[in-house]
Amino acid sequence: VVLPLIEKYFQAHRNYFIVPPLLKTGVNYASVEEEEMNCSLFCKLALLFRQRFSAFGNDVSITVRCLKVLVRAIDVSSVMKNSQEMVRASLLPLFDNIAEDLNQTVQNLEQKHHSNIKGTLQRGTTSLAYIHMVRLSLLSSLLDHLGKNNHGVDVSGMTFTR
């Protein structure tokens, strides 16, 4: 029930959260706290989804749509420049987790562990279905959003552990 509401809310109010810096002169845009809340909500939902993927069952597509809408409503430039370190750092595990999942999937393919990637293991985050339905879809939305809004420079300053 909550995920479709979140999806529709952020879809309808996307322009409230993503405003070019030159237009931020009035009160019709998100405050730093609201931008932090959106970023935090996205990061927490993405982490929960990764950790409890199998618990989402039939709601996988709804959750992916919700995450894609949330990521398109994050003003990464504003978050990276104006938010607390804790909020900025919450984006880092997202990239680390994506890299880890993709790396593990590639290793399973190289070692011909086909049962590992067909989703028969308990850890479903390296199955091809998860990678295809969730990771690649979310990663393409994230990179598309960063590119369209010229936020790549802001993200490139992040320190990655891998």
Residue pairs with C-beta under 8 A, 6 or more apart in sequence:
3 59
3 62
3 63
3 66
4 62
4 66
6 41
6 66
6 69
6 70
7 62
7 65
7 66
7 69
10 17
10 38
10 69
10 70
10 72
10 73
11 69
13 73
14 69
14 72
14 73
16 28
16 29
16 30
17 29
17 30
17 34
17 35
17 38
17 73
17 74
17 75
18 72
18 73
18 74
18 75
18 149
19 28
19 29
19 30
19 75
21 77
23 29
30 38
30 75
32 78
32 82
32 83
35 74
35 75
35 78
35 79
35 82
35 83
36 79
36 83
36 84
36 87
38 70
38 73
38 74
39 74
39 79
39 83
39 87
39 90
39 91
40 87
40 90
41 70
42 67
42 70
42 71
42 74
43 90
43 91
43 93
43 94
44 90
45 63
45 66
45 67
45 70
46 67
46 94
46 97
46 138
47 93
47 94
47 97
49 56
49 63
49 67
49 134
50 97
50 101
50 125
53 60
53 124
53 125
53 130
53 134
54 124
56 63
60 133
60 134
61 133
64 133
64 134
64 137
64 138
67 138
67 141
68 137
68 138
68 141
71 138
71 141
71 142
71 145
72 141
72 145
74 145
75 149
76 91
76 145
76 146
76 149
76 151
76 154
76 155
77 149
77 150
77 151
77 154
79 87
79 88
79 91
80 88
80 151
80 154
80 155
80 157
80 158
81 154
88 158
91 155
91 158
92 158
92 159
92 160
92 161
95 158
95 160
96 160
96 161
96 162
97 125
98 135
98 138
98 139
99 162
100 162
101 125
101 126
101 130
101 131
101 135
102 131
102 135
104 125
104 126
105 117
105 126
105 128
105 131
108 114
108 116
108 117
108 126
109 117
115 121
116 126
116 127
117 126
117 127
117 128
118 127
118 128
119 127
119 128
119 129
119 130
121 127
124 130
145 151
146 152
146 155
